[in-house]
Amino acid sequence: MLITFKSIAAAPVQMFGNVALQLLELMGRLPKAPGALFAEDVTEALALLQQGLSELEAREQAELPQDSADKEKPAVIPLKHRAVPLIALLQAAIREQKGVSWE
């Protein structure tokens, strides 16, 4: 499943459903599609998302083993990196005072 985030302020952003639903939860929204944010709610959603990503990264760093024996494991793309296009869309929506929707 793909979820597309849209705003008049920026190009649409498509994400795999599981990643998009995690990000929606971090933004304080129900993890379901479709949905929307009014223009006045986008700033708070972005702040919650950035705070949640920071906390998640700190938790993941604390859980990493100290030894380097796991170098053979394939690299996992952090959620923080996957969120970059959505963060850019939210920032554009804030600049232009537009809402954001997803489906």
C-alpha positions as CSV (number, residue, x, y, z in Angstrom):
1,M,0.0,0.0,0.0
2,L,1.2,3.5,-0.8
3,I,0.1,6.7,0.9
4,T,0.4,10.0,-0.9
5,F,0.8,13.3,1.1
6,K,-0.5,16.3,-0.8
7,S,-0.4,20.1,-0.3
8,I,-1.0,23.0,-2.7
9,A,2.4,24.3,-1.4
10,A,4.5,21.4,-2.7
11,A,4.8,18.4,-4.9
12,P,3.1,15.2,-3.6
13,V,5.1,12.8,-1.5
14,Q,4.5,9.0,-1.8
15,M,5.5,6.6,0.9
16,F,5.1,2.9,1.7
17,G,2.1,2.6,3.9
18,N,3.9,1.2,7.0
19,V,6.4,4.1,7.0
20,A,3.6,6.7,6.4
21,L,1.5,5.3,9.2
22,Q,4.4,5.5,11.6
23,L,5.0,9.1,10.7
24,L,1.3,9.9,11.1
25,E,1.5,8.5,14.6
26,L,4.5,10.6,15.4
27,M,2.6,13.7,14.2
28,G,-0.1,12.9,16.7
29,R,-2.6,11.7,14.1
30,L,-4.5,8.4,13.8
31,P,-2.5,6.0,11.7
32,K,-5.1,5.7,8.9
33,A,-5.7,7.1,5.4
34,P,-7.4,9.2,4.2
35,G,-6.8,12.2,6.5
36,A,-5.9,15.9,6.5
37,L,-4.4,18.7,8.5
38,F,-5.8,22.3,8.5
39,A,-3.2,25.0,7.7
40,E,-3.2,26.0,11.4
41,D,-2.4,22.5,12.6
42,V,0.6,21.8,10.3
43,T,3.1,23.6,12.6
44,E,2.2,21.5,15.6
45,A,2.3,18.3,13.5
46,L,5.8,19.2,12.2
47,A,7.0,19.9,15.8
48,L,5.6,16.6,17.0
49,L,7.1,14.7,14.1
50,Q,10.6,16.2,14.6
51,Q,10.4,15.5,18.4
52,G,9.2,12.0,17.9
53,L,12.0,11.3,15.3
54,S,14.6,12.6,17.7
55,E,13.3,10.4,20.6
56,L,13.2,7.4,18.3
57,E,16.7,8.0,17.2
58,A,17.9,8.3,20.8
59,R,16.2,5.1,21.7
60,E,17.7,3.2,18.7
61,Q,21.2,4.5,19.6
62,A,20.8,3.3,23.2
63,E,19.8,-0.2,22.0
64,L,22.7,-0.6,19.6
65,P,25.3,-3.2,20.7
66,Q,28.7,-1.8,21.6
67,D,30.6,-4.4,19.7
68,S,31.1,-4.2,16.0
69,A,30.4,-7.8,15.3
70,D,27.1,-6.9,13.5
71,K,28.9,-5.2,10.6
72,E,27.6,-7.9,8.3
73,K,24.0,-7.0,8.8
74,P,22.4,-5.0,6.0
75,A,21.9,-1.4,6.8
76,V,18.5,-0.2,7.8
77,I,17.3,3.1,6.5
78,P,16.4,5.2,9.6
79,L,12.8,6.6,9.8
80,K,14.4,10.0,10.2
81,H,15.8,9.8,6.7
82,R,12.6,8.4,5.3
83,A,10.7,11.4,6.8
84,V,12.8,14.0,5.0
85,P,10.4,14.5,2.0
86,L,7.4,14.7,4.3
87,I,9.2,17.3,6.5
88,A,10.0,19.4,3.4
89,L,6.3,19.2,2.3
90,L,5.2,20.3,5.8
91,Q,7.6,23.2,5.9
92,A,6.4,24.4,2.5
93,A,2.8,24.1,3.7
94,I,3.7,26.2,6.8
95,R,5.5,28.9,4.6
96,E,2.4,29.2,2.4
97,Q,-0.2,28.6,5.1
98,K,-1.8,25.7,3.3
99,G,-3.2,22.4,4.6
100,V,-1.9,18.9,4.0
101,S,-3.9,15.8,3.1
102,W,-3.1,12.1,2.6
103,E,-4.7,9.2,1.0
